[in-house]
Amino acid sequence: MKHILAATAIAAGTLAACAACTGSSTASGSTSTTSAATANSTAGAGTATGGSSATGGATASAANDGSTTGSGSGSNGSDSGGSSTCQTRYLNASATNEQGAAGSDYVDIVFKNLNNQACTLYGYPGVSFGAGSPVTQVGQPADRNSAVSSTQVTLQPQGYAYAVLQIGDAANWPASTCQPTATTWLQVIAPNTTNPLEVSFNSTACKGDIVTMHVEAVQPGNGS
């Protein structure tokens, strides 16, 4: 997987900051698929980028539009000219290509353009844990990892963009501080949109104030 060396530095810093860290574990999750994101789902605010620890991949599509707040600068791929920010209802999200290293899992958050017109993504997605029905956020959203510079990515019809998500193992922190909580979703917000795409993803989150996830800016391709 791309950028594991750069992201491993984040994991090392996280472990160093936790004086009482004890061992590591990997939560195993099941792979499943969901076809719609509910309008009343709760997600990380604004530029939030959530957190989790899990195994397996999943996909999700949204039923609602997300409002856009700009498109950034630069380009990747063949821009058809005048492409607008990808709307949530025309995006599919998945969590794939998981690998483990240095007390963390690394997952590619992949966006697919389901529309028949090109669109663009720029910057960082929001990612957080979710659980329950309706799905509600658990713990802190992911922080940003600046290992990859933000650049505008054009998704042609059926085209892809992805962002690498680092998920710290909840066992890296004392249980009294982490408050480990089982979760069943990742709530993924595409850059410059507001509505979440809910990706089925079993994991264990820290319910307290600890940030266990870090996410990079979107890049062209599907991460494979």
C-alpha positions in Angstrom: 0.0 0.0 0.0 1.1 3.5 -0.8 2.4 5.9 1.9 2.7 3.3 4.8 6.2 4.6 5.5 5.0 8.2 5.9 2.0 7.2 7.9 4.0 4.9 10.2 5.7 8.1 11.7 2.2 9.1 12.9 1.8 5.8 14.6 5.2 6.1 16.3 4.3 9.5 17.6 1.0 8.3 18.9 2.6 5.4 20.8 5.3 7.7 22.3 2.6 10.1 23.6 1.0 7.3 25.6 3.1 6.5 28.6 0.8 3.7 29.8 0.4 2.0 26.5 0.1 -1.8 26.8 0.7 -4.1 23.9 -1.4 -4.1 20.8 -4.3 -6.0 19.3 -6.2 -6.0 16.0 -9.9 -5.9 16.0 -11.4 -8.2 13.4 -14.3 -6.9 11.4 -16.6 -8.4 8.8 -16.9 -7.2 5.3 -20.3 -6.1 4.3 -22.1 -3.8 1.9 -24.8 -1.1 2.4 -26.5 0.9 -0.3 -27.7 4.1 1.3 -26.7 6.7 3.8 -29.5 7.9 6.0 -30.3 11.7 6.2 -30.5 11.7 9.9 -27.1 10.1 10.5 -24.6 11.9 12.7 -21.0 12.5 11.4 -17.8 14.3 12.3 -18.2 18.1 12.1 -16.8 20.2 9.2 -13.3 19.1 8.5 -13.5 16.2 10.8 -11.8 13.0 9.8 -12.9 10.1 12.1 -11.2 7.1 13.8 -11.3 3.3 14.0 -9.6 -0.1 14.2 -10.9 -3.0 12.1 -10.4 -5.7 9.5 -12.1 -6.0 6.2 -13.6 -3.8 3.5 -17.0 -2.4 2.8 -18.9 -0.2 0.4 -21.6 2.5 0.8 -23.7 4.8 -1.4 -25.5 8.0 -0.3 -29.1 8.9 -0.9 -28.7 12.6 -0.3 -26.8 15.6 -1.8 -24.0 17.1 0.1 -23.5 20.9 -0.2 -20.2 22.0 -1.6 -17.8 24.7 -0.4 -15.2 25.1 -3.1 -13.0 23.0 -5.3 -9.4 23.8 -4.6 -6.7 24.2 -7.1 -4.4 22.0 -9.3 -5.5 19.0 -11.3 -5.0 15.2 -11.7 -6.2 13.1 -14.6 -8.0 14.5 -17.6 -10.4 17.3 -16.5 -13.3 17.7 -18.8 -13.5 21.4 -18.1 -15.9 23.0 -15.6 -16.2 19.9 -13.5 -17.9 20.6 -10.2 -17.3 19.1 -6.8 -18.6 15.5 -6.5 -22.0 15.4 -4.9 -22.6 12.8 -2.2 -25.5 11.2 -3.9 -23.3 10.3 -6.9 -20.5 8.8 -4.8 -19.8 5.3 -3.6 -17.4 4.9 -0.7 -15.5 1.8 0.4 -12.8 0.7 2.8 -10.3 -1.6 1.2 -6.7 -2.8 1.0 -6.2 -3.1 4.7 -2.7 -3.7 6.1 -1.3 -3.7 9.7 2.0 -2.1 10.9 3.4 -0.7 14.1 0.2 -0.9 16.2 -2.0 0.5 13.5 -4.1 -0.6 10.6 -4.0 1.2 7.2 -7.1 1.3 5.0 -7.8 3.0 1.7 -11.0 5.0 1.7 -12.0 4.8 -1.9 -14.5 7.1 -3.7 -16.2 6.1 -7.0 -18.0 8.5 -9.2 -21.4 6.9 -10.1 -22.5 9.9 -12.2 -22.3 10.1 -16.0 -20.4 13.4 -15.7 -16.9 14.1 -14.4 -16.6 15.7 -11.0 -13.7 16.8 -8.6 -12.5 16.2 -5.1 -10.0 18.3 -3.2 -8.5 17.9 0.3 -9.3 15.7 3.2 -12.3 13.5 3.8 -14.0 13.4 7.2 -14.0 10.0 8.9 -15.4 8.9 12.2 -16.6 5.7 13.9 -20.3 5.0 14.1 -22.7 2.6 15.8 -26.4 2.0 16.5 -29.5 2.6 14.5 -29.8 5.3 13.4 -26.0 5.5 13.1 -24.4 7.9 15.5 -20.7 9.0 15.9 -18.5 7.3 18.5 -15.4 9.0 19.7 -13.3 11.6 18.0 -13.1 12.1 14.2 -9.8 11.5 12.4 -7.1 14.2 12.4 -5.3 15.1 9.2 -2.0 13.6 8.1 -0.2 16.0 5.8 2.1 13.4 4.2 0.2 13.9 0.9 -0.3 17.4 -0.4 -3.9 18.5 -1.3 -4.5 18.6 -5.0 -7.6 18.6 -7.1 -8.5 15.1 -8.4 -10.9 14.7 -11.3 -13.1 11.6 -11.3 -14.4 10.7 -14.7 -17.6 8.6 -14.8 -16.9 5.4 -12.9 -13.5 6.9 -11.9 -11.8 6.7 -8.5 -10.1 8.7 -5.9 -8.8 7.5 -2.5 -7.3 8.6 0.8 -5.2 6.5 3.2 -6.6 6.1 6.7 -4.4 5.2 9.6 -6.4 3.5 12.5 -4.6 3.2 15.8 -5.3 0.0 17.8 -7.5 0.9 20.8 -5.4 -1.4 22.9 -2.5 1.1 22.6 -4.2 3.2 25.3 -5.3 2.3 28.9 -8.9 1.2 29.0 -9.8 3.8 31.5 -8.6 6.6 29.1 -9.8 5.0 25.9 -13.1 3.7 27.0 -13.1 1.0 24.2 -16.4 0.7 22.4 -17.5 -1.7 19.7 -18.5 0.1 16.5 -20.1 -1.2 13.3 -19.6 1.7 10.8 -17.2 4.2 9.4 -18.9 7.5 8.6 -17.1 9.0 5.6 -17.7 12.6 4.4 -16.3 13.3 1.0 -14.2 16.5 0.8 -16.3 19.7 0.6 -19.6 18.0 1.3 -21.6 17.6 4.4 -23.6 14.3 4.3 -22.0 11.1 5.4 -21.5 7.9 3.4 -21.9 5.0 5.9 -19.5 2.1 5.3 -20.2 -1.1 7.2 -17.0 -1.7 9.2 -16.7 -3.6 12.5 -14.1 -2.2 14.9 -13.3 -0.9 18.4 -13.2 2.8 19.0 -12.0 4.9 21.9 -15.1 6.6 23.3 -13.2 9.3 25.1 -11.1 12.3 23.9 -8.3 10.2 22.3 -7.9 10.6 18.5 -7.0 7.2 17.1 -7.3 7.9 13.4 -5.4 10.1 10.9 -6.3 10.5 7.2 -4.4 11.8 4.2 -5.7 14.0 1.4 -7.4 12.4 -1.6 -5.3 11.1 -4.5 -6.2 9.8 -8.0 -6.9 6.0 -8.3 -8.4 3.3 -6.1 -5.3 2.7 -3.9 -4.5 -0.8 -5.3 
